[in-house]
Amino acid sequence: MGKHVVVATTAACWYVGIIAINADYAFTVTNAFIHGVPYLTLVYLYARAASRSGITARMLGDSG
């Protein structure tokens, strides 16, 4: 099911941004949104899990 959602959102993004609106900027914005939201969700969930398990930045390799 996930693969079908990815293909459908990609097709919708392409259609709306390039065919319907006919603007590269609209395509770029919709494409960034489609890819950015899942990425930020994964980063948030990873950071939340890491904080619950007591993983520190130093353990992850941050020499800061």
C-alpha positions as CSV (number, residue, x, y, z in Angstrom):
1,M,0.0,0.0,0.0
2,G,2.8,2.4,0.8
3,K,4.3,2.1,-2.7
4,H,1.0,3.1,-4.2
5,V,0.7,6.1,-2.0
6,V,4.2,7.3,-3.0
7,V,3.5,6.8,-6.7
8,A,0.1,8.6,-6.3
9,T,1.5,11.6,-4.4
10,T,4.4,11.9,-6.9
11,A,1.9,11.8,-9.8
12,A,-0.3,14.4,-8.1
13,C,2.6,16.6,-7.4
14,W,3.8,16.5,-10.9
15,Y,0.3,17.1,-12.3
16,V,-0.5,20.0,-10.0
17,G,2.8,21.7,-10.3
18,I,3.6,21.2,-14.0
19,I,0.4,20.5,-15.8
20,A,-2.4,22.3,-13.9
21,I,-0.5,25.4,-12.6
22,N,2.3,25.3,-15.2
23,A,4.9,26.7,-12.8
24,D,8.3,25.3,-11.8
25,Y,7.9,27.1,-8.4
26,A,4.6,25.4,-7.7
27,F,6.1,22.0,-8.5
28,T,9.2,22.7,-6.3
29,V,7.0,23.8,-3.3
30,T,4.7,20.8,-3.6
31,N,7.6,18.4,-4.1
32,A,9.5,19.8,-1.1
33,F,6.3,19.5,1.0
34,I,5.7,15.9,0.0
35,H,9.3,14.9,0.8
36,G,9.9,17.2,3.7
37,V,7.0,16.3,6.0
38,P,7.8,12.6,6.1
39,Y,11.5,13.4,6.6
40,L,10.8,15.8,9.5
41,T,8.4,13.2,11.0
42,L,11.1,10.5,11.0
43,V,13.7,12.9,12.5
44,Y,11.2,13.9,15.2
45,L,10.4,10.2,16.0
46,Y,14.1,9.3,16.1
47,A,15.0,12.2,18.4
48,R,12.1,11.4,20.7
49,A,13.1,7.7,20.9
50,A,16.7,8.6,21.4
51,S,15.9,11.0,24.3
52,R,13.7,8.3,25.9
53,S,16.5,5.7,25.8
54,G,19.1,8.1,27.2
55,I,21.2,8.4,24.0
56,T,23.2,11.6,24.1
57,A,24.7,13.6,21.3
58,R,28.2,12.4,22.4
59,M,27.1,8.8,21.9
60,L,25.9,9.6,18.4
61,G,29.4,10.9,17.5
62,D,29.0,14.6,18.1
63,S,32.3,15.8,19.3
64,G,30.9,19.2,20.2
